[in-house]
Amino acid sequence: MEQGIIVKGIGGTYEVQTEGGLVLCSLRGRLRLRDDRILVGDRVEISREAQGRGAVEKILPRRNELTRPAIANVDQVIVVSSVQNPAPNYLLLDRILVQAELLGIDCIVVINKGDLDPARAAELQAMYSGISYPTLVTSGVEKQGLEQLKACLQGRVTTLAGPSGVGKSTLLNALDSSLNLETGKVSVKTQRGKHTTRSVELLPIGGGYVADTPGFSRLQIEPRQERDLQFAFPEFRKYIDGCQFRGCLHRQEPGCQVKEAVCRGEILEKRYEHYLILLAEAAPSY
């Protein structure tokens, strides 16, 4: 049997990319009875049938999976913001970064539309790279940073995440003009874009696969994650062991080295504020 990766699924038919090319497949009957969904990104074994079609015989074990967007075996999340139009939504960006950290998925930050305000784009790049995230400044219109972005995609399964209107589809079109993905405009009144991507699909770009997804829409922190949340902020980690109390949640406890680092400017106040917001969601009794 051949192995491949599901790159698209519509109405019970799945497109599976194999070394021999793209194969349209259906599921064997026993797979249709599974309780869990078959996801784009699943590694599968297929058999060939008549007229070049195939059948998915087995779903190989998943390394990870995202709920929304529904995709499996993601190597990295590229979090896209725009320097303006729309203005950066820092809390949403941090929510996405935290969710990826909790799942153990690598993150890259892309500041798009850098041509609209180069100085501000450089400030945002310094801010996120200072946290530890590889950060690129790009412009799909001016073709800025595209080679660096393409290099990040090599050999990896990547999902793009970020608010609507920040230019995710425009970036992908700039990386591969044959894609011709639909793009949308940003409302002047609401500073929000219109979602132009309606289904999950893996696109072969830059020697890897990129999921142009409808966006992360389930971003609440689960109550069981309150103890893990602090480790999803990379800049906290070197201070945690120095806290006076074991199990410190860095909120009201005395002798907290994370809070001291915030006071000294070693941890960004905005990031710490977002930590407290997410902690309140995860641990409402505190």
Protein Blocks (a to p, Z undefined) as FASTA:
>chain_A
ZZdddfbdeehiacdddfkbccdddddfklmmpmbdcdehiacdddddeehiacdfbdcd
dfbdcfbdcdehifbdcddddfbhpaddfklmmmmmmmmmmnopacddddehklmommlm
mmmmmmmmmnopacddddfklopoklmmmmmmgopacddeddehiommmmmmmmomklop
acddddfklopacdfbfbdcdddeehiacdddebjfbfcdcfklmmmmmmmmmklmmmmm
mpmbghiaolmgghiaklmmmmnopacfklmmmmmmmmmmmmmmZZ
